[in-house]
Amino acid sequence: MENKENHKFVFDKSNYRFLFIGLALNIIGFILMVGGAAESNDVFNAETLFSHTRITVAPILIVTGYIVIIYGIIKKNKSSQEEKLD
C-alpha cells in the first residue's frame, strides 16, 4: 500500500488573488506619485508638483493596496475551516 501524505498549502487561489490585486494597487499608486517630469530645471511649477493625483489619489491607492495585501495574508481558507469542524 502506498502511503500518501496529504500536503496542503497555506495560501489558496483567493489568497493569491488578493495579494496580486494589492500589489497592482501599490504599483499604480507609486506610478501616480512619480508623476510627470519638469520641462526645465529653472522653472518651478507648483501645479504639477502638488497636483491632486500626487497628494491624495496615489497615497490612498498605496494604503488600500497594503490593506488588501494584509487581508490576503490573514484570510483563512475554506478547506482549513472545514478541517477544524471534522
C-alpha positions as CSV (number, residue, x, y, z in Angstrom):
1,M,0.0,0.0,0.0
2,E,1.2,3.5,-0.8
3,N,1.5,6.0,2.0
4,K,0.1,9.2,0.5
5,E,0.9,12.2,2.5
6,N,-1.7,15.0,2.4
7,H,0.2,18.2,1.6
8,K,-1.8,21.3,1.9
9,F,-0.7,24.8,1.1
10,V,-1.2,27.7,3.4
11,F,-2.5,30.0,0.7
12,D,-5.4,29.3,-1.6
13,K,-6.2,30.7,-5.0
14,S,-8.2,33.5,-3.5
15,N,-5.3,34.5,-1.2
16,Y,-3.0,34.9,-4.2
17,R,-5.7,36.9,-6.0
18,F,-5.9,39.3,-3.1
19,L,-2.1,39.6,-3.0
20,F,-1.8,40.3,-6.7
21,I,-4.6,42.9,-6.6
22,G,-2.9,44.6,-3.6
23,L,0.4,44.6,-5.4
24,A,-1.2,46.1,-8.6
25,L,-2.8,48.8,-6.5
26,N,0.6,49.6,-4.9
27,I,2.3,49.8,-8.3
28,I,-0.3,52.0,-9.7
29,G,-0.2,54.3,-6.7
30,F,3.6,54.6,-6.9
31,I,3.5,55.3,-10.6
32,L,0.9,58.1,-10.0
33,M,3.0,59.5,-7.2
34,V,6.0,59.8,-9.5
35,G,4.0,61.9,-11.9
36,G,5.5,63.9,-14.8
37,A,8.9,65.3,-15.1
38,A,9.7,69.0,-15.1
39,E,10.3,70.5,-18.5
40,S,13.1,72.8,-17.2
41,N,15.2,72.8,-14.1
42,D,15.0,76.6,-13.9
43,V,11.2,76.9,-13.6
44,F,9.3,75.8,-10.5
45,N,5.8,74.5,-11.4
46,A,3.8,74.0,-8.2
47,E,0.7,72.8,-10.0
48,T,2.4,69.6,-11.2
49,L,4.3,69.0,-8.0
50,F,1.4,69.5,-5.7
51,S,-1.3,68.0,-8.0
52,H,-4.4,66.3,-6.7
53,T,-3.2,63.0,-8.1
54,R,0.1,63.1,-6.3
55,I,-1.1,64.4,-3.0
56,T,-4.4,62.4,-2.4
57,V,-5.1,59.7,-5.0
58,A,-1.7,58.0,-5.0
59,P,-1.3,57.7,-1.2
60,I,-4.9,56.4,-0.9
61,L,-4.2,53.7,-3.6
62,I,-1.0,52.7,-1.8
63,V,-2.6,52.4,1.6
64,T,-5.5,50.5,0.1
65,G,-3.1,48.2,-1.7
66,Y,-1.3,47.4,1.6
67,I,-4.7,46.7,3.3
68,V,-5.7,44.3,0.6
69,I,-2.3,42.5,0.8
70,I,-2.7,42.2,4.6
71,Y,-6.2,40.8,4.2
72,G,-4.9,38.4,1.6
73,I,-2.3,37.1,4.0
74,I,-4.5,36.7,7.1
75,K,-7.6,35.3,5.2
76,K,-8.4,31.8,6.1
77,N,-9.1,29.1,3.5
78,K,-12.4,27.4,3.3
79,S,-10.8,24.0,3.4
80,S,-8.8,24.7,6.6
81,Q,-12.0,25.9,8.3
82,E,-13.8,22.7,7.3
83,E,-11.0,20.5,8.6
84,K,-11.3,22.1,12.0
85,L,-15.0,21.1,12.1
86,D,-14.2,17.5,11.3
